[in-house]
């Protein structure tokens, strides 16, 4: 190789790189640029739309946007569909309680209280169950059936009228007498009740009166249905036929109560009227207790008209005025005397019941 050719090779420089750094041959570059589709710029917002005949006029644009339909035939207007009524279920008021439902509920409450009272106060596991309820007057119900050995427990209300009667059959009465005596009674067949039997039954039946109704107090035990009918309160009443399970057998019993003690409306079904808080419209039962005496049963059975019974208290012993019955709270103490032809008491000291009502009068 000559020196001239070597110098010419050293002077030859490589081809310049493209501005974008893509180094290709000119031939390949022309080929790539030919195959690439031409780039178009985005149309300007105000540029007219190209058409075959040029630019659209404003009228043509308006027709395209809002076409004129005046040359079309009028179509019949369709009536709006009528609203379809929605099916609504008819209001059905709740079924009224059957007649006598409240009365049956009240009777079951009384029978449950009687069962509990017989267990707690008499020591007898007697289960009272309501069989049926019949409308009848007290006099008619108590005198309808007479059974030897039966006991009629009379209960008086706040006004003193006999408003309830519990007719205990001979079998149940015999069980109560055996319980009071502490064992079986010889010849325990149903028989006429003696005064001793009545005294024993009175001690067992006394706690049953308050559970029959509010304000009820024990009045006595009778054996003659006609006499019991004569002291019964008049008016509408009901007879509750009971079945008493005691001593391994079922015994019949009847409870006669006035209509006020056995309402037809169930408890909570009808709101009770608000009580009048005015002191003038309130009435309170007061009981004057002179003394409480305990005596042997033999002495009690030997009492005759004209006999003198010592009460065991001084002659000037104050009388206690009780709020309610014999188990009420002491309202006042008083001296017993007379005013005209009537017995009266003169208040000497106020008791706890009155002091609680009006603390201003402490005396």
ZILIN-V34117 format. One record per residue. N is the residue number from 1. RES is the residue in one small letter. OMEGA is omega in degrees with one decimal (none if undefined). Layout:
BEGIN
n: <N:N>
res: <RES:RES>
omega: <OMEGA:OMEGA>
END
This chain:
BEGIN
n: <1:2:3:4:5:6:7:8:9:10:11:12:13:14:15:16:17:18:19:20:21:22:23:24:25:26:27:28:29:30:31:32:33:34:35:36:37:38:39:40:41:42:43:44:45:46:47:48:49:50:51:52:53:54:55:56:57:58:59:60:61:62:63:64:65:66:67:68:69:70:71:72:73:74:75:76:77:78:79:80:81:82:83:84:85:86:87:88:89:90:91:92:93:94:95:96:97:98:99:100:101:102:103:104:105:106:107:108:109:110:111:112:113:114:115:116:117:118:119:120:121:122:123:124:125:126:127:128:129:130:131:132:133:134:135:136:137:138:139:140:141:142:143:144:145:146:147:148:149:150:151:152:153:154:155:156:157:158:159:160:161:162:163:164:165:166:167:168:169:170:171:172:173:174:175:176:177:178:179:180:181:182:183:184:185:186:187:188:189:190:191:192:193:194:195:196:197:198:199:200:201:202:203:204:205:206:207:208:209:210:211:212:213:214:215:216:217:218:219:220:221:222:223:224:225:226:227:228:229:230:231:232:233:234:235:236:237:238:239:240:241:242:243:244:245:246:247:248:249:250:251:252:253:254:255:256:257:258:259:260:261:262:263:264:265:266:267:268:269:270:271:272:273:274:275:276:277:278:279:280:281:282:283:284:285:286:287:288:289:290:291:292:293:294:295:296:297:298:299:300:301:302:303:304:305:306:307:308:309:310:311:312:313:314:315:316:317:318:319:320:321:322:323:324:325:326:327:328:329:330:331:332:333:334:335:336:337:338:339:340:341:342:343:344:345:346:347:348:349:350:351:352:353:354:355:356:357:358:359:360:361:362:363>
res: <x:x:x:x:x:x:x:x:x:x:x:x:x:x:x:x:x:x:x:x:x:x:x:x:x:x:x:x:x:x:x:x:x:x:x:x:x:x:x:x:x:x:x:x:x:x:x:x:x:x:x:x:x:x:x:x:x:x:x:x:x:x:x:x:x:x:x:x:x:x:x:x:x:x:x:x:x:x:x:x:x:x:x:x:x:x:x:x:x:x:x:x:x:x:x:x:x:x:x:x:x:x:x:x:x:x:x:x:x:x:x:x:x:x:x:x:x:x:x:x:x:x:x:x:x:x:x:x:x:x:x:x:x:x:x:x:x:x:x:x:x:x:x:x:x:x:x:x:x:x:x:x:x:x:x:x:x:x:x:x:x:x:x:x:x:x:x:x:x:x:x:x:x:x:x:x:x:x:x:x:x:x:x:x:x:x:x:x:x:x:x:x:x:x:x:x:x:x:x:x:x:x:x:x:x:x:x:x:x:x:x:x:x:x:x:x:x:x:x:x:x:x:x:x:x:x:x:x:x:x:x:x:x:x:x:x:x:x:x:x:x:x:x:x:x:x:x:x:x:x:x:x:x:x:x:x:x:x:x:x:x:x:x:x:x:x:x:x:x:x:x:x:x:x:x:x:x:x:x:x:x:x:x:x:x:x:x:x:x:x:x:x:x:x:x:x:x:x:x:x:x:x:x:x:x:x:x:x:x:x:x:x:x:x:x:x:x:x:x:x:x:x:x:x:x:x:x:x:x:x:x:x:x:x:x:x:x:x:x:x:x:x:x:x:x:x:x:x:x:x:x:x:x:x:x:x:x:x:x:x:x:x:x>
omega: <-178.8:-178.8:-179.7:179.2:178.7:178.7:178.3:178.9:178.2:-178.7:-179.7:-177.7:178.5:-180.0:179.7:176.2:176.3:-178.5:-179.7:178.1:-179.5:-175.6:175.8:178.9:179.1:-179.7:180.0:179.4:179.1:-179.2:179.5:-178.6:179.1:-178.8:-177.5:179.0:-178.6:178.0:179.2:178.5:176.8:-178.5:178.4:179.9:-178.1:-178.0:179.7:-179.5:178.8:175.9:-179.9:-179.0:176.0:-174.2:176.7:177.0:176.7:179.3:178.7:177.3:178.4:179.9:178.5:-178.6:-179.1:-177.3:179.8:-178.1:-176.7:-178.6:179.8:178.9:179.2:177.1:178.8:179.4:178.5:178.3:178.5:-178.3:179.2:179.6:179.8:179.3:178.7:178.7:179.0:-180.0:179.2:-179.5:178.5:179.5:179.1:-179.3:178.3:179.2:-180.0:-178.7:-180.0:179.9:177.8:179.0:178.4:178.3:178.4:178.7:178.1:176.9:179.8:-179.9:177.6:178.4:177.0:178.5:-179.4:179.9:177.8:-179.7:-174.6:-172.3:-176.5:-179.2:-178.6:176.2:-178.1:-179.3:179.2:178.9:-179.9:177.6:178.8:179.5:-177.9:175.7:-178.8:175.3:-179.6:-177.7:-179.5:-178.0:-176.3:-178.7:-176.8:-176.6:178.2:-177.7:177.3:177.7:179.1:179.1:-179.1:179.4:-178.1:-179.6:-177.4:177.8:-177.2:-178.8:178.3:179.4:177.1:-174.7:179.9:178.5:176.2:-178.8:-178.9:179.7:-176.5:-178.8:179.1:177.1:178.5:177.6:178.8:178.3:177.6:178.1:179.6:-179.7:178.7:179.3:179.8:178.4:176.9:-179.4:-174.1:175.5:178.7:-177.9:176.7:-177.7:178.1:176.1:177.5:177.1:-179.8:178.1:177.5:178.8:-180.0:178.9:179.5:-175.6:-177.6:180.0:-178.2:-175.1:-177.1:-177.5:179.2:-179.9:-179.9:178.9:179.9:179.6:178.8:-179.2:-179.5:177.9:179.2:176.5:-179.4:-179.1:-179.2:177.8:177.5:177.5:-178.6:-179.1:-178.6:178.2:178.4:177.6:-179.1:-178.9:-179.8:176.0:178.2:177.8:-174.7:170.4:-174.7:177.3:-177.8:178.3:178.5:179.9:177.9:-178.8:179.5:175.6:180.0:176.7:178.8:-178.5:175.4:-175.9:-179.1:179.1:-178.8:-176.1:179.7:-178.4:-179.9:179.7:179.7:-180.0:-179.6:-177.2:178.9:178.6:179.6:-179.2:176.7:-176.5:179.5:-177.1:-177.6:-176.3:-178.9:175.5:-177.0:176.1:178.3:179.6:177.3:-178.8:-178.9:-178.1:175.5:-172.0:171.5:-177.3:176.5:179.9:179.8:178.5:178.7:-178.6:-179.2:180.0:179.5:175.9:-178.3:179.4:179.8:-179.3:178.6:-178.3:177.0:178.4:177.7:-178.8:179.8:178.7:-179.5:178.0:178.3:173.8:-176.4:176.2:-177.5:-178.2:-177.4:178.6:-178.9:-179.6:-178.6:178.3:-179.1:171.2:-174.1:174.7:-178.0:179.8:179.7:175.5:-171.9:178.2:-179.0:175.0:-177.8:176.0:177.9:-176.5:177.5:-179.6:177.8:-179.0:-178.3:-177.6:179.4:178.9:178.1:179.2:-178.1:-177.7:-177.5:178.3:-176.5:-176.4:none>
END
